[in-house]
Amino acid sequence: MQGNINLTRFIYETQKAFPTATGDFSAILNQIALAAKIVSMEVNRAGILDDVLGYQGETNPSGDDQKKLDVIADNVFFNALEHIEKFCIMGSEENENPVKLPKRYKKGRYAILFDPLDGSSNIDFNVSIGTIFSVFRRTSPEGGDGNLQDLLQPGYKQVAAGYVLYGSSTMMTFTTGQGVNMFTLDPQIGEFILTHPNIRIPDATRYYSINEGNSANWSDALRSYVDTLKTSDNIHGKVLSGRYIGSMVADVHRTLLGGGFFSYPADSANPSGKLRLMYEANPMAMVIEQAGGRAIYGEGDIMGIIPRELHQKIPVFLGSKKDIDALQRAVFGK
């Protein structure tokens, strides 16, 4: 399926292959798409509207300064998802505690976590930013309110994950465990159109993505490995180019389509790394692995981590299997 296939038709055609499908994912993904369209419009108008750019004056639970668009995007996604009766609880990177749903709505079978606006420090500079989401099947008894444990599940239990990139075009990429597909928003008709079906991350690459401004704080092994990428003495037998945007969605998006690897490692200044396990690492790991790549925190796979807290941070290395295998051997001896 490609060409004129929009998101709604894609979901419908996919569900036909599974007679037991309930239609839950159709409602979930269509509402995520609706929220993404609204956020995309707000992002595109950010340079015009004074009440959109700049800081909110508060920090989120991870200690990051909140931008006005962070709060706007958070509200947009909550309002789009609260009433569809598919969720029992939500988690947002902008909220310290789980977000409970209004009592007037029936509680569904799923729990969702989302980073409403990843890379928001780049908003004022018109650099690509995005939304990341992760869906789990609830573990608490059905019918009642969800709880923290519905959200604190290892990544391998995700039933859907993906991201939306707000850049020169708006693109929605997701997986439900059956491969990875990417849709591009056609602004003329207001629909997400399938443009990249069944994505496979390439082994051949020209780029690696890591913030070398922090290299003085890295381990010696990581610094030495990255240095080899600037010579022909590496698994590719050629000099690679560094590409680092500073928005995880944008950097992972390039890695997914172009190969290589993206990393935000632990260092002496941030011994646990800076990326959130539940809101960023787990969903991006699922997308990358469903596309044939790997995602690790160091010695092991990201999606095998048993989470301890909602805003837990971990180191992240993800990309083509070839690159991550080589990095893991060189840096972690595995």
N, C-alpha and C positions, 0 to 999 in steps of 0.2 A: 504494500500500500504506500503510495506517495502521490505527488502531484497536487491534486485538489482535495486531498483528504484533510478535513479539519479535525480538531481534537475530539469533538463529540462523536463524529463518525468512527474515528479510530477506536475509541473506547467501546462503542457499540459492536463493531466488527470483532474486536478482541474478545469481548464477553460472549459472543456467539460460539466461540470455540470451547467455552466452559459452561456446560448446561447447568451446573450448580451455582453459577454466579448470581449474586443477590442484587447487583446494581449499586452497592455501596461505594465502590471505587469511582464509579461514574459520577455520582453526586459530589464526592470529595474532590476529585481532580477538576471537575468543572467549576467548583467554587474557588479552588485555588487559582484557577485561570482567571476567573472574574476579579479576584482580589489583585492578581498580578497586573491586570489591565488598568485598574484604578491607580495602583502604585506607580506603574509606568507613566501614566499621565501626570501624576504629581512630580515625579522625577524630571520629566521633560519640561515642566513649567517652573522648575526650581529657580532658575536664573531670573525669572520674571516676577515671581511672587515673593515679597519681602517676608511673609510669615511662614515660609517653608525652609529657607536657608538658615544656617547658624545653629548655635547650641541651645538646648532646652534649659540648661542651667542645673541639671541633675546628672548623676552617674547611674549606670545600670549595675546589676549584681556582680558583674565581672570587673567593675571598677573603671569601665570606659565612660567617657563623657558622652551623654546622650545628645544627639542632634534632633532638631525638630522633626525631620523626616523619619527618624527612628520611631518616634511616638506616633506619627501619622500612619506609618506602615503597620505598626503593631495593632492599632485600632482597626485599620482596614481589614486585616486578616482575621482578627477576632470576630468582627461583625459579619464577615462573609461565611464563617464556619460555625458560629455558635448555634444557629437555629436549624441546621440540617438534620439534627438528631442522629448523627453517625458517631459522635464522640461522647466520651464520659468525662474527659478532663483534657486540658491543654497545658503545654509548657511553652513559655516564650523567653527568649534570651533577654528581653527587656524587663522581665518580672522575676523577683527573687523566689517566689513561691509558685506552686502549681496554680493554674488559673481555673477556677471552678465555673461551671456553666450555669446559666439561670435556671431556677427551679421549674419554670414554666415549660421547659423543653424536656422531652423524653431523652434519656441517656442511652447512647449507642454502644457499639461493640469495640470502638477503637479509641486510642489516645494519640494525640498529635503534638509534636514539638516543632517550633519554627524559630529561625532567626529572621525577623521581618525585614531587616535591611543590613546585610553583611557588607563590610567595607565602607561604612558610613563616614569614616574620617576623610574619604575621598570626595564626598558630595560637593563640597565647595569648589572643587577643581574639575568638575565635569568628567570624572573618571568612572569607568564601568563599576557598578555595584550590583547587589543581587539579594534574593531571598532564598533561604534553604529550609527544607521541611523533611520531617521524618514521621512515619506512621507505624504504630504498634497495635496488635490486638490486645485488648485489655486482659489483665490477669485477675482482677477483682470480680465478684459475682455480678452477672448482668442485671440490668434494671436500675441499680442504684448509682449514686455518685461514684466517680472514679477517685483514685488516691495516688499518692506519690509513687507507689510501687508499680502502677500502670505505666508510668513514665520511665522509671529506672530499670530498664531492661537492656541486656547486651545487644549490640548492633545486629548480630546474626538473626535476631527475632523480628527485625523490621519487616513489614509486609509491603511497604512502599517508601520511596525516598526520592528526592530530586531537588532541583534548584531553578530559579528564574534569573536570567541575566538581563539587566537593564543597561544597554550599551547603544551602539549605533543602530541596533535593532533589539527588540525584546524577544528573548528566546526562553522557552520552558523545556527543561530536560527532566525526565523521570524514569523510574523503573518500578515495576510491581513484582520483580523477581523473574521476569521473562524477557530479559534483555533491556537495552536502553534506547529510548527514542527521543528525538529533539524536534520541537515545534517552534516556528517563528511567527510572531504576531504580524499579521497584515493590517496595517493601520487603516487602509481604505475600507475594509469590510469588518474590522474589529474581531477577527477570528485568528486563532492559532492554527497554522497550517503545518502538516508534517513535512519537514525539509531534510531531516537526517535520520532515516530509519535504521534500526538495529546497529547502533554504533559499536565499533570495535576499536579500542585504543591501539594505535600503531606501535610496532617495535622500533622502527626507524625514526630517528629524531634529530633535530637541530638544536633543541633548547633544553635547559634545566631552569628551575624556578626556585630560588631561595634568596633571602635577604642577606647579601654578603656584607652589609653594613654592620651586622652583628657577629662577624666571623671571629673577632678577637675573643668573644665569649664562648665559642664552640669548643667541643672536645678536639683534641689533636687529630683523632682518627677522622672525624667529619671534615675538618679543615683540609687534611691531606687528600681525602677523596675528592672534594670539590676542586682542589687544585689540579687533579689529573684530568678533569673535564676541560681544562683550558689548554691541554696538550693532545696529542694523538695517542697517548698511552692510556687508553681506556677501552671499555667494551665496544665502543663504536668505531675506534680507530681513527678518530678525527676530532678536531677542536669543536666544542659546542659553544653556543652563545647563551649568556644568561638573560633571562626575561623575568622580571618580577614587578608586578603591578601594585600589590599590597591590598587587593580585594581578593579574598579567597575564591569567591565565585568566578571571577575573571581569570585568575591564575589556573584554577582547576579546569575551567572550560577550555582554555588553550591546551592544557595538558591532555585532556580527554580527546581532543581532535588532532593534536599534533604529536603526541607521545612525549617521552622524557619523564621527568618527575617534578612534583611540587613538594616543598617541605617547609614546615615551620618547626624547627627542632627545639629540644630543650637546650638551655645554655646556662652559664653561671648566673646570669641576671634573672632568668626565668626557668628554674630547674624542672618545672612541670610543663613547660611550653606555654603557649598563650591561647591556643584554640580550644574551644569547648567540645568535649566528647559528645554530648547529647545533641547539640544544636548544629555542629559543623562537621566534626570528624566522622561520626557514625553515618549520617546520610551521604556524605561525599564518598566514604569508603564503599557503601553499597553500590552507588552509581559506578564507581571506577571498577569494582570487582565484577559487576554484571556486564561490563564492557570488556572483560578479559584482563584487567590489570590487577594490581595488588595495593593494599593499604596497610601500613604497619605503624606502630608507635616506637619501634626499636627492635627489641628481641621477638616480639610477637605481633599478631594481627590485631588491628584496631577493633574489629567487630567481635572479638572474643573477650574483650574487657568487661568485667562485671562492674557496673557503675556504682559509685559510693554516694554521689550527690548530684543534684540537678545541674550545677554550673561547674562541674569538674573539668579541669584542663589537662590536656595531654600533648606530647609531641606528635607530630604528624609527618609521615612520609608516604606519598601515594603517586602512582603513575603506572607506566607500562611494567609488566611483570619482569621483563628483562632488566630494566633499570633498577627496580626495587630489590630484586634478588642480588644484584651486584652491590648495591649500596649496603644492604643488610650484612653481606659477607665482609665487606671492607670495614664498615664502621662498628658493627656489633658482633662480628665473628660468628654469625649464624649461617 
